[in-house]
């Protein structure tokens, strides 16, 4: 008579060794090969040169080079030579930044030069002196200050819209 685990049920007087299954040969260990990072022409170096300021982290200083900066915490800095800046919702950047693309979901205050595309999300707030190649502001996004396109022509001195 076999129990639910596939072993024989013992009578109260039988030794335990009678219920054990015969030893099975052990399967050889399965080798797992981990994928090695292959250099590709598009993104491996960019991934290696990403600086993340995590939630609850506060940084002050100068950043001289990175491919991407992701701000989830707070940073007060001068940023140069970083083509992609992402300020996540709740992230705060105060200072200067010169970049190709910026995606602002949090808050930027200072001098921002975006040579290609500035995207201000619905939760984003940008204030200060802003220059851009092209700009997109989602409904709810806020932008105030001195706004210029990168060619230097002033758009206007913008103030927040008053809804009445």
C-alpha positions in Angstrom: 0.0 0.0 0.0 1.4 3.4 -1.1 0.9 6.7 0.7 0.2 10.0 -0.9 3.9 10.7 -1.4 4.6 7.5 -3.2 6.2 5.8 -0.3 4.9 2.6 1.4 2.8 3.1 4.6 4.5 1.4 7.5 3.0 -0.9 10.1 3.8 0.4 13.6 6.4 -2.3 14.0 8.2 -2.0 10.7 11.6 -0.2 10.5 11.7 3.1 8.7 14.2 1.9 6.1 11.6 -0.3 4.5 9.6 2.7 3.4 12.4 4.5 1.7 12.6 4.5 -2.1 15.7 3.0 -3.6 18.4 5.6 -4.3 18.2 7.1 -7.8 21.2 8.3 -9.7 21.7 12.0 -9.3 21.1 14.0 -12.5 24.2 15.9 -13.6 23.9 19.6 -12.7 22.4 21.7 -15.4 24.9 24.4 -16.6 23.3 27.8 -17.1 25.2 30.1 -19.4 24.7 33.7 -18.7 24.5 36.0 -21.6 27.6 38.1 -22.0 27.2 41.7 -22.9 28.0 42.1 -26.5 29.0 45.6 -27.6 26.4 46.9 -30.0 26.4 50.0 -32.0 23.5 51.6 -30.3 23.2 51.4 -26.5 25.6 49.4 -24.3 27.9 52.3 -23.6 25.0 54.6 -22.9 23.7 52.1 -20.4 27.1 52.1 -18.7 27.1 55.9 -18.5 23.8 56.5 -16.9 23.7 58.4 -13.6 20.6 57.9 -11.4 19.8 60.1 -8.5 17.4 57.9 -6.7 14.4 58.8 -4.5 15.5 60.3 -1.2 19.0 61.1 -2.5 20.3 64.6 -2.5 23.3 65.6 -4.6 25.1 68.9 -5.0 28.1 69.6 -7.3 29.2 69.5 -10.9 28.7 66.6 -13.4 31.1 66.8 -16.2 30.1 63.8 -18.4 27.4 61.1 -18.7 25.1 59.9 -21.4 21.9 60.0 -19.4 21.0 61.5 -16.1 17.8 60.3 -14.3 16.7 62.4 -11.4 14.2 60.9 -8.9 15.6 62.7 -5.9 17.1 66.2 -5.6 20.1 67.6 -7.4 21.7 71.0 -7.3 24.3 71.0 -10.0 26.0 72.3 -13.1 25.6 69.6 -15.7 27.7 69.6 -18.9 28.1 67.0 -21.6 25.1 64.9 -20.9 22.9 64.4 -24.0 19.8 63.0 -22.2 18.2 64.4 -19.0 15.1 62.8 -17.4 13.6 64.4 -14.3 11.0 61.9 -13.0 7.9 62.9 -11.1 9.0 64.0 -7.6 12.5 64.7 -8.9 14.0 68.2 -8.5 16.9 69.7 -10.5 18.2 73.2 -9.5 21.1 74.7 -11.4 22.4 74.6 -15.0 22.1 72.0 -17.6 23.1 71.8 -21.3 21.7 68.8 -23.0 20.3 67.5 -26.3 17.0 66.1 -25.0 15.2 66.7 -21.7 12.1 65.0 -20.4 10.7 66.8 -17.3 8.1 65.1 -15.2 9.3 66.7 -12.0 10.7 70.1 -11.4 13.6 72.1 -13.0 14.7 75.5 -11.9 17.6 77.4 -13.4 19.3 77.7 -16.7 18.3 75.0 -19.1 19.6 74.7 -22.7 18.1 71.9 -24.7 19.5 71.7 -28.3 17.0 69.3 -29.6 13.7 68.5 -27.8 12.4 69.7 -24.5 9.4 67.7 -23.3 7.5 69.0 -20.3 5.1 66.4 -19.0 1.7 67.0 -17.4 3.3 66.8 -13.9 6.4 68.8 -15.0 7.4 72.3 -14.0 10.2 74.2 -15.7 11.3 77.7 -14.6 14.2 80.0 -15.2 16.1 80.7 -18.4 15.1 78.1 -21.0 16.4 77.6 -24.5 15.3 74.8 -26.7 15.4 73.4 -30.3 11.8 72.2 -30.2 9.3 72.1 -27.3 6.3 70.0 -26.3 4.3 70.8 -23.2 1.6 68.3 -22.2 -1.7 69.6 -20.8 -1.0 70.5 -17.1 2.8 71.0 -17.6 4.1 74.4 -16.5 6.9 76.6 -17.9 7.8 80.0 -16.6 10.7 82.4 -17.1 12.7 83.6 -20.1 12.1 81.3 -23.0 14.1 81.3 -26.2 14.6 78.9 -29.1 18.3 77.8 -29.5 18.7 80.2 -32.4 18.4 82.9 -29.7 15.1 84.5 -30.7 13.1 85.3 -27.6 9.7 83.7 -27.4 8.5 85.7 -24.5 8.8 86.2 -20.8 6.1 83.7 -19.8 4.1 83.7 -16.6 1.8 81.0 -15.5 -1.7 81.2 -17.1 -4.4 82.4 -14.8 -7.6 80.4 -15.1 -10.6 82.3 -13.8 
